[in-house]
Amino acid sequence: MFLIGERLLLTLWVGALWAIGYLAVPTLFALLDDRILAGMLAGRMFTLVSYLGLVCGTLLLLGTVVRQGRGVLRSVRGWLLLVMLLLVAVGEFGLQPLMAQLKAQGLGEGSAQAAQFARLHGLASVLYLINSVCGLLLIGAGDKSG
């Protein structure tokens, strides 16, 4: 049975992924003339969603391990949680520090730093999208897997 506390954790995490990534951040860039301010606010929101994801995902994975034991890696739920946690960690602790370092060096138009930042930002966006879709799959698999 899918516990009520786990439903809340999953709703909080996946809801935050979608609300911030596909509603709040695009709205910031659409409404604010200052793209640097919009980027700073967006970055802060994504960081908060990452930490929320790490907490919720870890608690959800622990709950799944308690119920399924070693069978956790034979379940769709277990794999989705592991993938989502890995994607969050790669984005927050791998890509974000590199992007911050490039920003600190300056992102002059046409510079090597700007090009590298754009590549890293694109990769981070793809990982975020994959994580968002995995969240939806996890919601769909929730009642069937544990």
N, C-alpha and C positions, 0 to 999 in steps of 0.2 A: 504494500500500500504506500502510496506517495504521501508523505506526512505534510500536514498543514504548514509547519515551519519551513519545510523545504520548498513548498509552493511559494511562500512569501519571499524567500531568498532568491529563488529563480526569477520570480516576477520583478523583484527589485533590480537584479543584475541585468536581465535581458531588456527590461523596460528602460533602464538607464542607457544601455547601449543604443537603443533605437531612438529614444527621445533626445539625447545629446547629439549623437552622430548624424541623425537625419532630420531633426527639427531645429534644435537650438543653434547649433553651429552654422548651418546654412543661413539661418535667420540673421545671425550676427554679421556674416559677410554681406548679406543683402541689404541690411539696414544701416550699418556703420560705414561712414566714409573713410575712417581711419583703419586701414587693413592691418596695420601693426597692432593696434589695440584689439581688433577682432581676433587676430592670431594669438595674442597673449591670453585673451579670455578663453578662446577655444582650447588652447593648450592646457590651461588650468582645468577646464571641465573634463578633458580627456584623461588627465592625470587622476582626477577624482574618480572617474568611472573605472579606471584601471585598478586603483586600490580597492574600490568597492567590489570589483570582479575578483580580485585575489582573495578577499575575505569570504565573499559569498561562495565562490567556486571551491575554495578549500573546505569550507563547512559542508557543502553539498557532496563533495568527493568523500569526505570522511563519513558522512551519513551513508553513502552508497557502499563504502568499504565495510562498515559495521553490519549492514544488512546482507551484503553479498560475499564478503570475505574475499578469498582468492579469485572468485568468479567475477570480480569487478571488471577485469580486462576482457571478459567474454561477453560483456554487455555493451550495447550501443550507448547507454547512459554513461558508463565508466569512460569509454573512449571519447565521447563528446566533451565530458568534463575535463579530461586530461588535455585534449587538443585546445580547448578554450583557455585553460590556465596557461598552457605553453605560449599561446598566441599573445595573451596579455603580458606575460613576462618578457617575451622577445620585444614587443612593442615598447613597453615602459622602461625596461632596463637595458635593452640593446639599441633600438633605433632612436628613442627620444634623446638619450645623452649625446649621440652622434649629431643629431639635428641641432641640439642646443649649442654644441661646440662649433658647428658651422655658422650658426647665427651670430655667435660671439665674434667670429672672425670677420663677419660682414658678408652680406649677400648682394654685392653689386651686380647690377643687371649684366648678364652675359659672362659672369665670372665662373671659374671652376667650382667655387663653393656653392654658388646658386644652382648650378647644374647638378651637383652631388646632392644638395638639399632637396631638389625637385625629385630626384630618383628615390631618395629615402622616404620622402613624404608620400610618393606614389606607392611604395611598398607598404608603408604603414597603413595607408588607406585600403589597400587590398587585404591586408591581414585583419583590419577592423571589419571589413565587409564579410570575410569568411567567418569571423567570430560571431558577427550578428546573425548570420544564417545558421551557424551551429547552434546558437541560442534558440532559434525558432525550432530547429530539429529536436533539440533537447526538450523543449516544451511539448512537442508532439509525441516524443518517446516517453515522457515522464510517467504516465499512468501504466504503460505496458512493461516498464523495465525495472520496477522496483518499488 
